[in-house]
Amino acid sequence: MTQELVELRSSILEGRYDDALAILDELDGMSKKSILLNIQSFLSRLLIHLIKNQVEQRLTNSWAASISDSIRKIQNLNLKENKKSYYINIDEWDSLLEDEFDAAIDAASVEVMGGNSTPFQLLDMVNKTEVILTAKKLLNLTYEHSPKTLTGIIRQNLAELPGGNNWFEGRH
């Protein structure tokens, strides 16, 4: 990015405004791609923990914290600087969730049930539709609630997951 800034400065100083605008467009694209990659990373983390939760029918403090943190980070990253629009709109999650699901299966297979299942076995155990619907429900909260209230709302939703009631009540 440093090289682009040097070129931008030169273009402006030399009066090459079309070149400067092209560089700005390139920088904007790089920034958006970086944000989307970060969102993708948190989306993967979210799916991994939802898969583990569904297969093991329990919710640990660690998993709950990871799910909550992923949703909050996605909310923060997804909201554009103008605070009025999003990089990913509420109706655009389906393809991203589909794309990320298989990678999440691979990663979750290392952890679920002590890592004793292959990704193929794990795929047979998981209700993909249910995991994706749960993820979408949690993601939708990021459009409906402010950062200030989101954590409490996420906790309420986590209590509805398999084993969530035991987690909520502090039972193991």
NORJOMO-V162850 format. One record per helix or strand of 2 or more residues. SS is the DSSP state (a for helix, b for strand). FROM is the first residue (numbers start at 1). TO is the last residue. If there is no record, write none. Layout:
SS/FROM/TO
SS/FROM/TO
//
This chain:
a/2/13
a/17/56
a/61/78
a/90/109
a/112/115
a/119/125
a/128/144
a/147/158
a/164/168
//
